[in-house]
Amino acid sequence: MPHVGISDSVHAFDVDLGVPVARNYEAGLEICYTMQLKPGWTLQPDFQYIWQPGGNTADENGRPIKDAAVVGARTTINF
């Protein structure tokens, strides 16, 4: 699970500036699985969940950006 920390200096800078939401960290989880449908053809569904996208930044209304979920799929065909 990737985790990106924001330095204490940057967090303190945000607090000193009085921004509505001080940055602190971003974390994510990715789950994927590759399955072979037929010889030469694979499908890989993918799910990602991100906590505090952007390191806990504020939206246009000054509220923290909500956590995000991403769903996707990749297919590969070899001839």
N, CA, C and O atoms as a DFTB+ gen file, in Angstrom:
316 C
 N C O
     1  1       0.853      -1.165       0.000
     2  2       0.000       0.000       0.000
     3  2       0.898       1.226       0.000
     4  3       1.608       1.469       0.975
     5  1       0.878       2.005      -1.079
     6  2       1.719       3.200      -1.129
     7  2       1.241       4.267      -0.144
     8  3       0.043       4.459       0.065
     9  1       2.195       4.939       0.439
    10  2       1.913       6.019       1.384
    11  2       2.882       7.149       1.080
    12  3       4.094       6.937       1.032
    13  1       2.355       8.341       0.877
    14  2       3.182       9.509       0.600
    15  2       3.006      10.477       1.760
    16  3       1.910      10.984       1.999
    17  1       4.088      10.726       2.473
    18  2       4.023      11.654       3.591
    19  2       4.390      13.066       3.152
    20  3       5.225      13.261       2.268
    21  1       3.764      14.022       3.771
    22  2       4.085      15.432       3.555
    23  2       4.935      15.858       4.753
    24  3       4.594      15.545       5.894
    25  1       6.016      16.555       4.509
    26  2       6.933      16.912       5.595
    27  2       6.249      17.780       6.649
    28  3       5.277      18.486       6.378
    29  1       6.796      17.698       7.856
    30  2       6.284      18.529       8.951
    31  2       6.427      20.011       8.627
    32  3       5.604      20.824       9.049
    33  1       7.482      20.367       7.873
    34  2       7.691      21.767       7.496
    35  2       6.571      22.271       6.593
    36  3       6.076      23.383       6.778
    37  1       6.175      21.464       5.624
    38  2       5.088      21.865       4.717
    39  2       3.774      21.946       5.484
    40  3       2.999      22.884       5.295
    41  1       3.522      20.970       6.345
    42  2       2.305      20.996       7.164
    43  2       2.269      22.257       8.033
    44  3       1.242      22.932       8.113
    45  1       3.390      22.568       8.680
    46  2       3.455      23.771       9.525
    47  2       3.273      25.034       8.694
    48  3       2.648      25.990       9.154
    49  1       3.809      25.053       7.478
    50  2       3.645      26.203       6.585
    51  2       2.168      26.418       6.269
    52  3       1.685      27.550       6.296
    53  1       1.442      25.324       5.965
    54  2       0.007      25.424       5.697
    55  2      -0.739      25.971       6.913
    56  3      -1.618      26.822       6.775
    57  1      -0.391      25.488       8.092
    58  2      -1.038      25.954       9.324
    59  2      -0.746      27.433       9.539
    60  3      -1.649      28.198       9.880
    61  1       0.512      27.845       9.343
    62  2       0.886      29.253       9.507
    63  2       0.158      30.158       8.531
    64  3      -0.200      31.286       8.872
    65  1      -0.063      29.664       7.307
    66  2      -0.789      30.464       6.307
    67  2      -2.282      30.523       6.597
    68  3      -2.985      31.390       6.078
    69  1      -2.767      29.605       7.424
    70  2      -4.192      29.591       7.744
    71  2      -5.048      28.950       6.671
    72  3      -6.240      29.242       6.568
    73  1      -4.446      28.071       5.864
    74  2      -5.254      27.388       4.838
    75  2      -6.281      26.516       5.539
    76  3      -6.024      26.020       6.636
    77  1      -7.460      26.317       4.915
    78  2      -8.532      25.578       5.593
    79  2      -8.182      24.120       5.898
    80  3      -8.692      23.550       6.862
    81  1      -7.319      23.516       5.086
    82  2      -6.934      22.115       5.293
    83  2      -5.422      22.014       5.123
    84  3      -4.901      22.303       4.046
    85  1      -4.722      21.609       6.165
    86  2      -3.267      21.466       6.095
    87  2      -2.913      20.096       5.519
    88  3      -3.470      19.078       5.930
    89  1      -1.980      20.083       4.563
    90  2      -1.560      18.826       3.931
    91  2      -0.813      17.953       4.931
    92  3      -0.078      18.458       5.780
    93  1      -1.008      16.607       4.824
    94  2      -0.291      15.714       5.723
    95  2       0.130      14.388       5.058
    96  3       1.289      13.997       5.204
    97  1      -0.734      13.697       4.352
    98  2      -0.341      12.457       3.682
    99  2      -1.362      12.065       2.616
   100  3      -2.475      12.589       2.584
   101  1      -0.972      11.143       1.750
   102  2      -1.863      10.500       0.782
   103  2      -1.530       9.014       0.830
   104  3      -0.358       8.641       0.884
   105  1      -2.542       8.176       0.812
   106  2      -2.330       6.730       0.835
   107  2      -3.240       6.071      -0.197
   108  3      -4.309       6.586      -0.522
   109  1      -2.798       4.935      -0.699
   110  2      -3.595       4.255      -1.709
   111  2      -3.499       2.750      -1.582
   112  3      -2.568       2.206      -0.989
   113  1      -4.494       2.095      -2.159
   114  2      -4.553       0.637      -2.204
   115  2      -4.948       0.248      -3.620
   116  3      -5.886       0.812      -4.184
   117  1      -4.237      -0.711      -4.193
   118  2      -4.566      -1.173      -5.543
   119  2      -4.725      -2.685      -5.513
   120  3      -3.896      -3.402      -4.954
   121  1      -5.803      -3.153      -6.125
   122  2      -6.066      -4.584      -6.232
   123  2      -6.296      -4.894      -7.711
   124  3      -7.150      -4.288      -8.358
   125  1      -5.525      -5.840      -8.230
   126  2      -5.716      -6.247      -9.618
   127  2      -5.403      -7.732      -9.749
   128  3      -4.719      -8.322      -8.913
   129  1      -5.919      -8.308     -10.807
   130  2      -5.720      -9.726     -11.066
   131  2      -5.731      -9.932     -12.568
   132  3      -6.611      -9.420     -13.261
   133  1      -4.763     -10.675     -13.075
   134  2      -4.721     -10.958     -14.516
   135  2      -5.223     -12.369     -14.750
   136  3      -4.718     -13.329     -14.169
   137  1      -6.231     -12.482     -15.615
   138  2      -6.770     -13.803     -15.942
   139  2      -6.659     -14.053     -17.445
   140  3      -6.839     -13.144     -18.255
   141  1      -6.365     -15.277     -17.794
   142  2      -6.279     -15.653     -19.201
   143  2      -7.646     -16.148     -19.637
   144  3      -8.140     -17.155     -19.129
   145  1      -8.265     -15.429     -20.595
   146  2      -9.580     -15.819     -21.099
   147  2      -9.462     -16.933     -22.134
   148  3     -10.235     -17.891     -22.129
   149  1      -8.490     -16.789     -23.012
   150  2      -8.162     -17.781     -24.040
   151  2      -6.668     -17.663     -24.288
   152  3      -6.069     -16.662     -23.896
   153  1      -6.047     -18.644     -24.924
   154  2      -4.624     -18.493     -25.227
   155  2      -4.365     -17.217     -26.031
   156  3      -4.946     -17.017     -27.098
   157  1      -3.488     -16.358     -25.505
   158  2      -3.156     -15.097     -26.165
   159  2      -4.061     -13.935     -25.806
   160  3      -3.875     -12.836     -26.328
   161  1      -5.042     -14.141     -24.926
   162  2      -5.971     -13.070     -24.567
   163  2      -6.106     -13.022     -23.044
   164  3      -6.549     -13.989     -22.424
   165  1      -5.721     -11.892     -22.447
   166  2      -5.837     -11.728     -20.995
   167  2      -6.710     -10.521     -20.665
   168  3      -6.849      -9.591     -21.460
   169  1      -7.286     -10.563     -19.483
   170  2      -8.094      -9.468     -18.957
   171  2      -7.610      -9.183     -17.545
   172  3      -7.416     -10.101     -16.748
   173  1      -7.414      -7.897     -17.239
   174  2      -6.929      -7.507     -15.915
   175  2      -7.837      -6.433     -15.329
   176  3      -7.656      -5.253     -15.629
   177  1      -8.817      -6.812     -14.495
   178  2      -9.601      -5.799     -13.783
   179  2      -8.733      -5.140     -12.716
   180  3      -7.812      -5.760     -12.186
   181  1      -9.032      -3.881     -12.403
   182  2      -8.201      -3.116     -11.483
   183  2      -9.095      -2.229     -10.614
   184  3     -10.028      -1.597     -11.109
   185  1      -8.799      -2.193      -9.318
   186  2      -9.506      -1.315      -8.386
   187  2      -8.465      -0.553      -7.581
   188  3      -7.506      -1.143      -7.082
   189  1      -8.652       0.758      -7.454
   190  2      -7.748       1.593      -6.659
   191  2      -8.586       2.459      -5.721
   192  3      -9.642       2.966      -6.098
   193  1      -8.098       2.615      -4.507
   194  2      -8.743       3.515      -3.546
   195  2      -7.667       4.441      -2.995
   196  3      -6.607       3.983      -2.567
   197  1      -7.941       5.746      -3.006
   198  2      -6.967       6.744      -2.566
   199  2      -7.563       7.513      -1.383
   200  3      -8.637       8.106      -1.481
   201  1      -6.831       7.484      -0.261
   202  2      -7.221       8.273       0.905
   203  2      -6.499       9.609       0.838
   204  3      -5.297       9.654       0.576
   205  1      -7.207      10.673       1.068
   206  2      -6.702      12.041       1.069
   207  2      -5.935      12.373      -0.223
   208  3      -4.739      12.657      -0.176
   209  1      -6.625      12.338      -1.376
   210  2      -5.944      12.658      -2.637
   211  2      -5.286      14.034      -2.581
   212  3      -5.852      14.986      -2.044
   213  1      -4.095      14.121      -3.138
   214  2      -3.364      15.389      -3.141
   215  2      -2.732      15.718      -1.804
   216  3      -2.264      16.839      -1.603
   217  1      -2.708      14.764      -0.889
   218  2      -2.093      15.018       0.415
   219  2      -3.007      15.746       1.369
   220  3      -2.535      16.394       2.304
   221  1      -4.309      15.656       1.154
   222  2      -5.318      16.310       1.995
   223  2      -5.449      17.789       1.629
   224  3      -5.352      18.658       2.496
   225  1      -5.663      18.064       0.371
   226  2      -5.864      19.444      -0.069
   227  2      -7.348      19.804      -0.024
   228  3      -8.208      18.933       0.109
   229  1      -7.627      21.088      -0.136
   230  2      -9.005      21.578      -0.047
   231  2      -9.620      21.741      -1.435
   232  3      -8.926      22.023      -2.412
   233  1     -10.952      21.556      -1.498
   234  2     -11.662      21.819      -2.749
   235  2     -11.959      23.312      -2.858
   236  3     -11.470      24.103      -2.051
   237  1     -12.756      23.698      -3.845
   238  2     -13.039      25.126      -4.071
   239  2     -13.844      25.755      -2.936
   240  3     -13.900      26.980      -2.823
   241  1     -14.478      24.914      -2.083
   242  2     -15.252      25.430      -0.956
   243  2     -14.477      25.394       0.357
   244  3     -15.026      25.720       1.410
   245  1     -13.204      25.002       0.303
   246  2     -12.377      24.963       1.497
   247  2     -12.495      23.691       2.311
   248  3     -11.924      23.604       3.398
   249  1     -13.228      22.695       1.809
   250  2     -13.365      21.418       2.515
   251  2     -12.355      20.418       1.960
   252  3     -11.959      20.522       0.799
   253  1     -11.934      19.455       2.774
   254  2     -10.984      18.448       2.270
   255  2     -11.574      17.678       1.084
   256  3     -12.764      17.361       1.071
   257  1     -10.740      17.384       0.097
   258  2     -11.184      16.571      -1.039
   259  2     -11.509      15.180      -0.522
   260  3     -10.756      14.616       0.271
   261  1     -12.626      14.628      -0.969
   262  2     -13.060      13.311      -0.511
   263  2     -12.139      12.221      -1.046
   264  3     -11.463      12.402      -2.059
   265  1     -12.125      11.087      -0.351
   266  2     -11.383       9.922      -0.822
   267  2     -11.916       9.529      -2.201
   268  3     -13.056       9.839      -2.547
   269  1     -11.075       8.841      -2.984
   270  2     -11.446       8.526      -4.360
   271  2     -11.322       7.026      -4.633
   272  3     -10.416       6.359      -4.134
   273  1     -12.247       6.518      -5.430
   274  2     -12.190       5.124      -5.890
   275  2     -12.107       5.136      -7.410
   276  3     -12.796       5.910      -8.075
   277  1     -11.251       4.267      -7.955
   278  2     -11.055       4.171      -9.402
   279  2     -11.210       2.704      -9.796
   280  3     -10.608       1.823      -9.182
   281  1     -12.014       2.449     -10.817
   282  2     -12.211       1.094     -11.322
   283  2     -11.854       1.088     -12.802
   284  3     -12.249       1.989     -13.543
   285  1     -11.113       0.083     -13.230
   286  2     -10.722       0.004     -14.631
   287  2     -10.452      -1.427     -15.053
   288  3     -10.550      -2.358     -14.254
   289  1     -10.115      -1.581     -16.307
   290  2      -9.783      -2.907     -16.835
   291  2      -8.793      -2.747     -17.989
   292  3      -8.809      -1.746     -18.705
   293  1      -7.946      -3.737     -18.153
   294  2      -6.978      -3.771     -19.256
   295  2      -7.103      -5.132     -19.921
   296  3      -7.213      -6.160     -19.253
   297  1      -7.085      -5.119     -21.221
   298  2      -7.100      -6.370     -21.954
   299  2      -5.900      -6.402     -22.903
   300  3      -5.504      -5.373     -23.449
   301  1      -5.337      -7.570     -23.088
   302  2      -4.188      -7.741     -23.979
   303  2      -4.477      -8.910     -24.918
   304  3      -4.881      -9.990     -24.489
   305  1      -4.259      -8.665     -26.201
   306  2      -4.428      -9.725     -27.203
   307  2      -3.111      -9.871     -27.941
   308  3      -2.599      -8.896     -28.493
   309  1      -2.560     -11.065     -27.958
   310  2      -1.328     -11.383     -28.662
   311  2      -1.657     -12.228     -29.894
   312  3      -2.356     -13.237     -29.799
   313  1      -1.152     -11.808     -31.034
   314  2      -1.390     -12.553     -32.264
   315  2      -0.210     -13.417     -32.585
   316  3      -0.220     -14.126     -33.591
